[in-house]
Amino acid sequence: MNTSIDVYSSATTFTEDEVRDRTVVVIDVLRTSSTIQTALENGAQGVIPVSDKEDVGKYTRHLDSSGFLLCGEKDGKKAEGFHLGNSPLEYKPEIVMNKTLIFKTTNGTRAIARSNHATEILIGSFLNLSALVDYLSSNHINDIMLICSGWKSRLSLEDMLCAGAVTYHLFDKKLPDDAMDGVKVAYGLYEKFGKQISKLVGSSNNASRLRDLGYDEDIQYCCNVDCFDSIPSMNGGLITIR
């Protein structure tokens, strides 16, 4: 495979200029990526990611109040005044069908917003792993950035594991000698623990935080592999499924 691939460990480890002319995959396993995927699969019309709560008003002023939901979290809990938090299990068809979701999270939407100058922005998780790998490998994409959202500028184990799964399958289980260091770390993590996804993710710091908040079911849900065969992608500020 001649494609250039690199892995970034958090939403703050790259500059906005570095994403130019590249295909970016934003990964936030617990939980932004998994929640966006689930909401769209359950009938949401689209997701508008925002990086700052102050930006929410820019969109609500121009949307019919019956057609959108304010969604997201602060420090893992549903943000004050929002309709939904960041638990994918909240995004049921009867709640999100035909709604536009204005979505703000601590890490994931920040990573998406900072990728704004990319040629293409895709949302990746374990839920759509094979669909993502198939798309990246079959469309002759030359330059890929896998951006792990992390947690408040720190590395998140679950995001690196998912990035490792993407590289592991893209390289057909053969890591190139000239792979970037970030790829080597992610690939090696998945190579060793890829058959223990739930166990490793469950041992992560982020999972521990969510468990303390009562979101045990979210952790298990987000570890499911290949539940969906679509890929959320950004187009004109709106995320929809391709």
URFENTA-V278463 format. One record per pair of residues at least 4 apart in sequence whose ideal C-beta (glycine too) atoms are under 7 Angstrom apart, sorted by the first residue. I is the first residue (numbers start at 1). J is the second residue. Records with the same first field share a line. If there is no record, write none. Layout:
BEGIN
I: J, J
END
This chain:
BEGIN
1: 170, 171
3: 141, 142, 144
4: 142, 143, 144
5: 144, 146, 167, 170, 183
6: 145, 180, 182, 183
7: 146, 148, 163, 167, 182, 183, 186
8: 13, 14, 145, 147, 148, 182
9: 13, 148, 150, 155, 160, 182
10: 148, 149, 150, 153, 154, 155
11: 107, 110, 111, 114, 147, 149, 150
12: 153
14: 18, 19, 147
16: 114, 116, 117
19: 24, 115, 117, 118, 145
20: 117
21: 119, 143
22: 118, 119, 143, 144, 145
23: 118, 119, 120, 122, 141, 143, 144
24: 115, 118, 120, 121, 145, 147
25: 122, 124, 132, 144, 146, 147, 166
26: 33, 108, 111, 112, 115, 121, 123, 124, 147, 149
27: 33, 124, 125, 146, 147, 148, 149, 159, 162, 163
28: 32, 33, 107, 108, 111, 149, 159
29: 33, 34, 125, 126, 158, 159, 162, 201, 222
30: 158, 206, 207, 210, 219, 222
31: 35, 86, 87, 88, 218, 222
32: 36, 86, 105, 107, 108, 109, 149
33: 37, 108, 123, 124, 125
34: 38, 88, 125, 127, 222
35: 39, 86, 88, 91
36: 40, 47, 123, 232, 239
37: 41, 123, 125, 127, 128, 228, 232
38: 42, 88, 91
39: 44, 47, 91, 96, 101
40: 44, 47, 232, 240, 241
41: 228, 230
42: 91, 92, 93, 96
43: 93, 96, 97, 98
44: 96, 99, 101
45: 98, 99, 100
46: 100, 238, 239, 240
47: 101, 103, 239
48: 59, 100, 101, 102, 103, 237, 238
49: 103, 109, 112, 113, 239
50: 55, 56, 102, 103, 104, 109
51: 55, 109, 110, 113
53: 104
56: 60, 70, 102, 104
57: 61
59: 63, 102
60: 68, 102
63: 67, 68, 100
67: 99, 100
68: 99, 100, 102
69: 83, 84, 96, 99, 101
70: 81, 82, 83, 102
71: 82, 83, 84, 101, 102, 103
72: 79, 82, 85, 86, 103, 104, 105
73: 77, 78, 79, 85, 86, 105, 106
74: 79, 106
75: 106
76: 209, 210, 213
77: 85, 213
78: 82, 84, 85
79: 104
84: 90, 91
85: 90
86: 105
87: 215, 218
88: 218, 221, 222
89: 217, 218, 221
91: 95, 96
92: 96
93: 97
96: 101
103: 109
104: 109
105: 109
106: 152
107: 111, 149, 150, 151, 152
108: 112, 149
109: 113
110: 114
111: 115, 147, 149
112: 121, 234
115: 121, 147
120: 233
121: 233, 234
122: 132, 231, 233
123: 232, 239
124: 128, 132, 162, 166
125: 162, 222
126: 162, 197, 222, 223, 224, 225
127: 224, 227, 228
128: 132, 228, 230, 231
129: 133, 165, 225, 226
130: 134, 226
131: 135, 228, 229, 230, 231
132: 136, 166, 231
133: 137, 166, 169, 170
134: 138
135: 139, 231
136: 141, 144, 170
137: 170
146: 163, 166
148: 156, 159, 160, 163
149: 159
150: 154, 155, 156, 159
151: 156, 205, 206
155: 160
156: 160, 204, 206
157: 161, 200, 204
158: 162, 201, 204, 206
159: 163
160: 164, 185, 186, 189
161: 165, 189, 190, 193, 197, 200, 201
162: 166
163: 167, 186
164: 168, 186, 187, 189, 190
165: 169, 190, 194
166: 170
167: 171, 183, 186, 187
168: 173, 187, 190, 191, 194
171: 175, 176
175: 179, 184, 187
179: 183, 184
181: 185
182: 186
183: 187
184: 188
185: 189
186: 190
187: 191
188: 192
189: 193
190: 194
193: 200
196: 200
197: 201, 223, 225
198: 202, 220, 223
199: 203
201: 207, 219, 223
202: 207, 219
203: 207
205: 209
206: 210
207: 211, 219
208: 212
209: 213
210: 215, 218, 219
211: 215, 216, 219
215: 219
217: 221
218: 222
219: 223
230: 241, 242
231: 241, 242
232: 239, 241
233: 239, 240, 242
234: 239
235: 240
END
